[in-house]
Amino acid sequence: MLDDRSKMLLKALVERYIADGQPVGSRTLSKSTGLELSPATIRNVMADLEELGLIVSPHTSAGRIPTARGYRLFVDTMLTVQPQRFGQQTLAPDQPQKVLSNAANLLSSLSQFVGVVMTPRRSSVFRHIEFLRLSEKRVLVIIVTPEGDVQNRVLFTSVDHTQAQLAEAANFLNSHYMGMDMDQVREMLKHEVETLRTEIAALMQAAVNASSEAIAESQDEIVIAGERNLLSVADFSSDMGQLRRAFDLFEQKAQIMRLLDTAGKAEGVRIFIGGESQTVPFEELSVVSAPYEVDGRVVGTLGVIGPTRMPYDRMIQIVDITSRLVTNALSQSK
């Protein structure tokens, strides 16, 4: 256990390092804390903190910087979140994919780091389907999912259909199969061939296949915005190796997916600090995340990815605000 003096010095060191990005020396700590402690006393406390693995001394400097354990102790027990002004932020109700894309951009612009949003997992079910005749043997299929997404597909048919025939086919699908999984619909249609005209049955089968593809393709599992912001972060711009590893992470997405999936199982804002576990394998990166809901049910997770040396108090508020905005926008757009 740390005594109050050690906690105060660690808190001051972390806050100064986050603000300046430079290793913090005993003289700087003495001035910033206002404690009447001799440089020798402060050096002794810092030596104890270093022995506990909370701070480390880079070989290029006599000052100290926080370790992942130091950041974790700071975030869990010392972080004070002061209300900040971000202006009047809004996310208009819209198609879910548009809301999530806008949310990723909002996270990125407010944080000046990388905004990430994990999209809700959806089944291949349709709420409504329509056919529109475009020209001879060309039909537009319009599919509306239960989440409110609208997907379009153009079908090339073997025969020409009138708009009345297309309306008949759409009405049949909507009245008999609305809310069913596309695989179920596909199987059931096979047994309807005797009661339906062959060409209409073929149209419906083609429409169901196209709908399945459209819904599957619309499910980008994760939306990422603002990767280029890391180019202006000194921690990365001075080390191309670190920058490359970060961009590889965004390219692969699998690690981010596992991370956000873990975060979605918890309530409220969570902070993952790079290097403290395999959850975030890069020491240079940290993630602040929170789940979002639709009608009271958690359906996805969003967050900010940035350098370990990030202003955590500000990021917590940005992520929390955006989570609430997404929840409201998606619930209203249903």
Contacts in CASP RR format, 6 or more apart in sequence:
PFRMAT RR
TARGET T0000
AUTHOR 0000-0000-0000
METHOD contacts of the structure
MODEL  1
MLDDRSKMLLKALVERYIADGQPVGSRTLSKSTGLELSPATIRNVMADLE
ELGLIVSPHTSAGRIPTARGYRLFVDTMLTVQPQRFGQQTLAPDQPQKVL
SNAANLLSSLSQFVGVVMTPRRSSVFRHIEFLRLSEKRVLVIIVTPEGDV
QNRVLFTSVDHTQAQLAEAANFLNSHYMGMDMDQVREMLKHEVETLRTEI
AALMQAAVNASSEAIAESQDEIVIAGERNLLSVADFSSDMGQLRRAFDLF
EQKAQIMRLLDTAGKAEGVRIFIGGESQTVPFEELSVVSAPYEVDGRVVG
TLGVIGPTRMPYDRMIQIVDITSRLVTNALSQSK
2 10 0 8 1.000
2 49 0 8 1.000
2 52 0 8 1.000
2 73 0 8 1.000
5 35 0 8 1.000
5 37 0 8 1.000
5 45 0 8 1.000
6 45 0 8 1.000
6 48 0 8 1.000
6 49 0 8 1.000
7 77 0 8 1.000
7 78 0 8 1.000
8 33 0 8 1.000
8 35 0 8 1.000
9 29 0 8 1.000
9 33 0 8 1.000
9 35 0 8 1.000
9 42 0 8 1.000
9 45 0 8 1.000
9 46 0 8 1.000
9 49 0 8 1.000
10 49 0 8 1.000
10 54 0 8 1.000
10 55 0 8 1.000
10 66 0 8 1.000
10 70 0 8 1.000
10 73 0 8 1.000
10 74 0 8 1.000
10 78 0 8 1.000
11 74 0 8 1.000
11 78 0 8 1.000
12 24 0 8 1.000
12 29 0 8 1.000
12 32 0 8 1.000
12 33 0 8 1.000
13 24 0 8 1.000
13 29 0 8 1.000
13 46 0 8 1.000
13 49 0 8 1.000
13 55 0 8 1.000
13 64 0 8 1.000
13 66 0 8 1.000
14 66 0 8 1.000
14 70 0 8 1.000
14 71 0 8 1.000
14 74 0 8 1.000
14 78 0 8 1.000
15 32 0 8 1.000
16 24 0 8 1.000
16 28 0 8 1.000
16 29 0 8 1.000
16 32 0 8 1.000
17 23 0 8 1.000
17 24 0 8 1.000
17 65 0 8 1.000
17 66 0 8 1.000
17 309 0 8 1.000
18 309 0 8 1.000
18 310 0 8 1.000
18 311 0 8 1.000
18 312 0 8 1.000
19 311 0 8 1.000
21 234 0 8 1.000
21 235 0 8 1.000
21 309 0 8 1.000
22 61 0 8 1.000
23 57 0 8 1.000
23 58 0 8 1.000
23 61 0 8 1.000
23 62 0 8 1.000
23 63 0 8 1.000
23 64 0 8 1.000
23 65 0 8 1.000
24 63 0 8 1.000
24 64 0 8 1.000
24 65 0 8 1.000
25 46 0 8 1.000
25 62 0 8 1.000
25 63 0 8 1.000
25 64 0 8 1.000
26 39 0 8 1.000
26 42 0 8 1.000
26 43 0 8 1.000
26 46 0 8 1.000
26 63 0 8 1.000
27 39 0 8 1.000
29 42 0 8 1.000
29 46 0 8 1.000
30 37 0 8 1.000
30 39 0 8 1.000
30 42 0 8 1.000
46 55 0 8 1.000
46 64 0 8 1.000
49 55 0 8 1.000
49 64 0 8 1.000
50 56 0 8 1.000
50 57 0 8 1.000
50 64 0 8 1.000
52 69 0 8 1.000
53 67 0 8 1.000
53 69 0 8 1.000
53 70 0 8 1.000
54 66 0 8 1.000
54 67 0 8 1.000
54 69 0 8 1.000
54 70 0 8 1.000
54 73 0 8 1.000
55 64 0 8 1.000
55 65 0 8 1.000
55 66 0 8 1.000
55 67 0 8 1.000
55 70 0 8 1.000
56 64 0 8 1.000
56 65 0 8 1.000
56 66 0 8 1.000
56 67 0 8 1.000
57 63 0 8 1.000
57 64 0 8 1.000
57 65 0 8 1.000
58 65 0 8 1.000
66 74 0 8 1.000
68 273 0 8 1.000
68 274 0 8 1.000
68 275 0 8 1.000
68 276 0 8 1.000
68 283 0 8 1.000
68 308 0 8 1.000
69 276 0 8 1.000
71 273 0 8 1.000
71 276 0 8 1.000
71 286 0 8 1.000
71 308 0 8 1.000
72 273 0 8 1.000
72 276 0 8 1.000
74 312 0 8 1.000
75 271 0 8 1.000
75 273 0 8 1.000
75 312 0 8 1.000
79 312 0 8 1.000
79 313 0 8 1.000
79 316 0 8 1.000
80 313 0 8 1.000
81 313 0 8 1.000
81 316 0 8 1.000
81 317 0 8 1.000
82 313 0 8 1.000
83 317 0 8 1.000
84 313 0 8 1.000
84 314 0 8 1.000
84 317 0 8 1.000
86 110 0 8 1.000
86 317 0 8 1.000
86 318 0 8 1.000
86 321 0 8 1.000
89 106 0 8 1.000
89 110 0 8 1.000
89 321 0 8 1.000
89 322 0 8 1.000
89 325 0 8 1.000
90 325 0 8 1.000
91 99 0 8 1.000
91 102 0 8 1.000
91 103 0 8 1.000
91 106 0 8 1.000
91 322 0 8 1.000
91 325 0 8 1.000
91 326 0 8 1.000
91 328 0 8 1.000
91 329 0 8 1.000
92 99 0 8 1.000
92 102 0 8 1.000
92 329 0 8 1.000
93 99 0 8 1.000
93 329 0 8 1.000
93 330 0 8 1.000
93 332 0 8 1.000
93 333 0 8 1.000
94 102 0 8 1.000
94 329 0 8 1.000
94 333 0 8 1.000
95 148 0 8 1.000
95 149 0 8 1.000
95 150 0 8 1.000
95 333 0 8 1.000
96 119 0 8 1.000
96 120 0 8 1.000
96 147 0 8 1.000
96 148 0 8 1.000
96 149 0 8 1.000
96 330 0 8 1.000
96 333 0 8 1.000
97 119 0 8 1.000
97 149 0 8 1.000
97 218 0 8 1.000
97 220 0 8 1.000
99 326 0 8 1.000
99 329 0 8 1.000
99 330 0 8 1.000
99 333 0 8 1.000
100 117 0 8 1.000
100 119 0 8 1.000
100 223 0 8 1.000
100 302 0 8 1.000
100 326 0 8 1.000
101 117 0 8 1.000
101 223 0 8 1.000
101 225 0 8 1.000
103 117 0 8 1.000
103 223 0 8 1.000
103 302 0 8 1.000
103 322 0 8 1.000
103 325 0 8 1.000
103 326 0 8 1.000
104 115 0 8 1.000
104 116 0 8 1.000
104 117 0 8 1.000
104 223 0 8 1.000
104 224 0 8 1.000
104 225 0 8 1.000
104 302 0 8 1.000
105 115 0 8 1.000
105 225 0 8 1.000
105 226 0 8 1.000
106 322 0 8 1.000
106 325 0 8 1.000
107 115 0 8 1.000
107 116 0 8 1.000
107 117 0 8 1.000
107 225 0 8 1.000
107 302 0 8 1.000
107 303 0 8 1.000
107 304 0 8 1.000
107 318 0 8 1.000
107 319 0 8 1.000
107 322 0 8 1.000
108 114 0 8 1.000
108 115 0 8 1.000
108 225 0 8 1.000
108 226 0 8 1.000
108 229 0 8 1.000
108 304 0 8 1.000
110 318 0 8 1.000
110 322 0 8 1.000
111 304 0 8 1.000
111 306 0 8 1.000
111 310 0 8 1.000
111 314 0 8 1.000
111 315 0 8 1.000
111 318 0 8 1.000
112 229 0 8 1.000
112 232 0 8 1.000
113 226 0 8 1.000
113 229 0 8 1.000
113 230 0 8 1.000
113 233 0 8 1.000
113 304 0 8 1.000
113 305 0 8 1.000
113 306 0 8 1.000
113 307 0 8 1.000
113 310 0 8 1.000
113 315 0 8 1.000
114 224 0 8 1.000
114 225 0 8 1.000
114 226 0 8 1.000
114 227 0 8 1.000
114 229 0 8 1.000
114 230 0 8 1.000
114 250 0 8 1.000
114 304 0 8 1.000
114 305 0 8 1.000
114 306 0 8 1.000
115 224 0 8 1.000
115 225 0 8 1.000
115 226 0 8 1.000
115 302 0 8 1.000
115 303 0 8 1.000
115 304 0 8 1.000
115 305 0 8 1.000
116 222 0 8 1.000
116 223 0 8 1.000
116 224 0 8 1.000
116 225 0 8 1.000
116 256 0 8 1.000
116 260 0 8 1.000
116 302 0 8 1.000
116 303 0 8 1.000
116 304 0 8 1.000
116 305 0 8 1.000
117 222 0 8 1.000
117 223 0 8 1.000
117 300 0 8 1.000
117 301 0 8 1.000
117 302 0 8 1.000
117 303 0 8 1.000
117 326 0 8 1.000
118 221 0 8 1.000
118 222 0 8 1.000
118 257 0 8 1.000
118 260 0 8 1.000
118 261 0 8 1.000
118 300 0 8 1.000
118 301 0 8 1.000
118 302 0 8 1.000
119 219 0 8 1.000
119 220 0 8 1.000
119 221 0 8 1.000
119 222 0 8 1.000
119 223 0 8 1.000
119 300 0 8 1.000
120 147 0 8 1.000
120 294 0 8 1.000
120 299 0 8 1.000
120 300 0 8 1.000
121 219 0 8 1.000
121 299 0 8 1.000
122 145 0 8 1.000
122 146 0 8 1.000
122 147 0 8 1.000
122 215 0 8 1.000
122 219 0 8 1.000
123 181 0 8 1.000
124 181 0 8 1.000
124 182 0 8 1.000
124 183 0 8 1.000
124 211 0 8 1.000
124 212 0 8 1.000
124 215 0 8 1.000
124 216 0 8 1.000
125 145 0 8 1.000
125 146 0 8 1.000
125 179 0 8 1.000
125 180 0 8 1.000
125 181 0 8 1.000
125 182 0 8 1.000
125 215 0 8 1.000
126 143 0 8 1.000
126 144 0 8 1.000
126 145 0 8 1.000
126 146 0 8 1.000
126 177 0 8 1.000
126 178 0 8 1.000
126 179 0 8 1.000
126 182 0 8 1.000
126 211 0 8 1.000
126 215 0 8 1.000
127 144 0 8 1.000
127 145 0 8 1.000
127 146 0 8 1.000
127 148 0 8 1.000
127 178 0 8 1.000
127 179 0 8 1.000
128 143 0 8 1.000
128 144 0 8 1.000
128 174 0 8 1.000
128 178 0 8 1.000
129 141 0 8 1.000
129 142 0 8 1.000
129 143 0 8 1.000
129 144 0 8 1.000
129 170 0 8 1.000
129 173 0 8 1.000
129 174 0 8 1.000
129 207 0 8 1.000
129 211 0 8 1.000
130 141 0 8 1.000
130 142 0 8 1.000
130 170 0 8 1.000
131 139 0 8 1.000
131 140 0 8 1.000
131 141 0 8 1.000
131 142 0 8 1.000
131 161 0 8 1.000
131 166 0 8 1.000
131 167 0 8 1.000
131 169 0 8 1.000
131 170 0 8 1.000
131 203 0 8 1.000
131 207 0 8 1.000
132 139 0 8 1.000
132 140 0 8 1.000
132 142 0 8 1.000
132 163 0 8 1.000
132 166 0 8 1.000
133 139 0 8 1.000
133 140 0 8 1.000
133 161 0 8 1.000
133 162 0 8 1.000
133 163 0 8 1.000
133 166 0 8 1.000
134 140 0 8 1.000
134 154 0 8 1.000
136 160 0 8 1.000
137 156 0 8 1.000
137 157 0 8 1.000
137 158 0 8 1.000
137 159 0 8 1.000
137 160 0 8 1.000
138 154 0 8 1.000
138 155 0 8 1.000
138 156 0 8 1.000
138 157 0 8 1.000
139 154 0 8 1.000
139 155 0 8 1.000
139 157 0 8 1.000
139 161 0 8 1.000
139 166 0 8 1.000
139 203 0 8 1.000
140 152 0 8 1.000
140 153 0 8 1.000
140 154 0 8 1.000
140 155 0 8 1.000
141 152 0 8 1.000
141 153 0 8 1.000
141 154 0 8 1.000
141 155 0 8 1.000
141 207 0 8 1.000
141 210 0 8 1.000
141 211 0 8 1.000
141 214 0 8 1.000
142 150 0 8 1.000
142 151 0 8 1.000
142 152 0 8 1.000
143 150 0 8 1.000
143 151 0 8 1.000
143 152 0 8 1.000
143 153 0 8 1.000
143 210 0 8 1.000
143 211 0 8 1.000
143 214 0 8 1.000
143 215 0 8 1.000
144 150 0 8 1.000
145 151 0 8 1.000
145 215 0 8 1.000
145 218 0 8 1.000
146 179 0 8 1.000
147 294 0 8 1.000
147 334 0 8 1.000
148 333 0 8 1.000
148 334 0 8 1.000
149 215 0 8 1.000
149 218 0 8 1.000
151 211 0 8 1.000
151 214 0 8 1.000
151 215 0 8 1.000
151 217 0 8 1.000
151 218 0 8 1.000
152 214 0 8 1.000
153 207 0 8 1.000
153 210 0 8 1.000
153 211 0 8 1.000
153 213 0 8 1.000
153 214 0 8 1.000
155 203 0 8 1.000
155 206 0 8 1.000
155 207 0 8 1.000
155 210 0 8 1.000
157 199 0 8 1.000
157 202 0 8 1.000
157 203 0 8 1.000
157 206 0 8 1.000
158 199 0 8 1.000
158 202 0 8 1.000
159 199 0 8 1.000
161 169 0 8 1.000
161 199 0 8 1.000
161 200 0 8 1.000
161 203 0 8 1.000
165 200 0 8 1.000
166 203 0 8 1.000
168 200 0 8 1.000
169 200 0 8 1.000
169 203 0 8 1.000
169 204 0 8 1.000
169 207 0 8 1.000
172 196 0 8 1.000
172 200 0 8 1.000
172 204 0 8 1.000
173 185 0 8 1.000
173 204 0 8 1.000
173 207 0 8 1.000
173 208 0 8 1.000
176 188 0 8 1.000
177 184 0 8 1.000
177 185 0 8 1.000
177 188 0 8 1.000
180 188 0 8 1.000
182 208 0 8 1.000
182 211 0 8 1.000
182 212 0 8 1.000
182 215 0 8 1.000
183 212 0 8 1.000
185 208 0 8 1.000
186 205 0 8 1.000
186 208 0 8 1.000
186 209 0 8 1.000
186 212 0 8 1.000
189 201 0 8 1.000
189 204 0 8 1.000
189 205 0 8 1.000
189 208 0 8 1.000
192 201 0 8 1.000
192 204 0 8 1.000
193 201 0 8 1.000
196 204 0 8 1.000
221 253 0 8 1.000
221 257 0 8 1.000
222 253 0 8 1.000
222 256 0 8 1.000
222 257 0 8 1.000
222 260 0 8 1.000
224 250 0 8 1.000
224 253 0 8 1.000
224 256 0 8 1.000
227 246 0 8 1.000
227 247 0 8 1.000
227 250 0 8 1.000
230 236 0 8 1.000
230 237 0 8 1.000
230 243 0 8 1.000
230 246 0 8 1.000
230 247 0 8 1.000
230 306 0 8 1.000
230 307 0 8 1.000
231 237 0 8 1.000
231 243 0 8 1.000
233 306 0 8 1.000
233 307 0 8 1.000
235 242 0 8 1.000
235 284 0 8 1.000
235 307 0 8 1.000
235 308 0 8 1.000
235 309 0 8 1.000
236 242 0 8 1.000
236 243 0 8 1.000
236 246 0 8 1.000
236 284 0 8 1.000
236 307 0 8 1.000
237 243 0 8 1.000
242 282 0 8 1.000
242 284 0 8 1.000
245 282 0 8 1.000
245 284 0 8 1.000
246 282 0 8 1.000
246 284 0 8 1.000
246 285 0 8 1.000
249 255 0 8 1.000
249 256 0 8 1.000
249 282 0 8 1.000
249 285 0 8 1.000
250 256 0 8 1.000
255 281 0 8 1.000
256 305 0 8 1.000
258 279 0 8 1.000
259 272 0 8 1.000
259 279 0 8 1.000
259 280 0 8 1.000
259 287 0 8 1.000
259 289 0 8 1.000
260 289 0 8 1.000
260 300 0 8 1.000
260 301 0 8 1.000
260 302 0 8 1.000
260 303 0 8 1.000
261 301 0 8 1.000
262 279 0 8 1.000
263 270 0 8 1.000
263 272 0 8 1.000
263 287 0 8 1.000
263 289 0 8 1.000
263 290 0 8 1.000
263 291 0 8 1.000
263 301 0 8 1.000
263 303 0 8 1.000
264 289 0 8 1.000
264 291 0 8 1.000
264 298 0 8 1.000
264 300 0 8 1.000
264 301 0 8 1.000
266 291 0 8 1.000
267 291 0 8 1.000
268 290 0 8 1.000
268 291 0 8 1.000
268 320 0 8 1.000
268 323 0 8 1.000
269 288 0 8 1.000
269 289 0 8 1.000
269 290 0 8 1.000
269 316 0 8 1.000
269 319 0 8 1.000
269 320 0 8 1.000
269 323 0 8 1.000
270 288 0 8 1.000
270 289 0 8 1.000
270 290 0 8 1.000
271 286 0 8 1.000
271 287 0 8 1.000
271 288 0 8 1.000
271 289 0 8 1.000
271 312 0 8 1.000
271 316 0 8 1.000
272 279 0 8 1.000
272 280 0 8 1.000
272 286 0 8 1.000
272 287 0 8 1.000
272 288 0 8 1.000
272 289 0 8 1.000
273 280 0 8 1.000
273 286 0 8 1.000
273 308 0 8 1.000
274 280 0 8 1.000
274 281 0 8 1.000
274 282 0 8 1.000
274 283 0 8 1.000
274 284 0 8 1.000
274 285 0 8 1.000
274 286 0 8 1.000
274 308 0 8 1.000
275 281 0 8 1.000
275 282 0 8 1.000
275 283 0 8 1.000
280 286 0 8 1.000
280 287 0 8 1.000
283 308 0 8 1.000
284 307 0 8 1.000
284 308 0 8 1.000
285 305 0 8 1.000
285 306 0 8 1.000
285 307 0 8 1.000
285 308 0 8 1.000
286 305 0 8 1.000
286 306 0 8 1.000
286 307 0 8 1.000
286 308 0 8 1.000
286 310 0 8 1.000
286 312 0 8 1.000
287 303 0 8 1.000
287 304 0 8 1.000
287 305 0 8 1.000
287 306 0 8 1.000
288 303 0 8 1.000
288 304 0 8 1.000
288 310 0 8 1.000
288 312 0 8 1.000
288 315 0 8 1.000
288 316 0 8 1.000
288 318 0 8 1.000
288 319 0 8 1.000
289 301 0 8 1.000
289 302 0 8 1.000
289 303 0 8 1.000
289 304 0 8 1.000
289 319 0 8 1.000
290 301 0 8 1.000
290 302 0 8 1.000
290 303 0 8 1.000
290 319 0 8 1.000
290 320 0 8 1.000
290 322 0 8 1.000
290 323 0 8 1.000
291 298 0 8 1.000
291 300 0 8 1.000
291 301 0 8 1.000
291 323 0 8 1.000
292 298 0 8 1.000
292 299 0 8 1.000
292 300 0 8 1.000
292 301 0 8 1.000
292 302 0 8 1.000
292 323 0 8 1.000
292 326 0 8 1.000
292 327 0 8 1.000
292 330 0 8 1.000
293 299 0 8 1.000
293 327 0 8 1.000
293 331 0 8 1.000
294 327 0 8 1.000
294 330 0 8 1.000
294 331 0 8 1.000
294 334 0 8 1.000
295 331 0 8 1.000
295 334 0 8 1.000
296 327 0 8 1.000
296 331 0 8 1.000
299 330 0 8 1.000
302 319 0 8 1.000
302 322 0 8 1.000
302 323 0 8 1.000
302 326 0 8 1.000
303 319 0 8 1.000
303 322 0 8 1.000
304 310 0 8 1.000
304 315 0 8 1.000
304 318 0 8 1.000
304 319 0 8 1.000
END
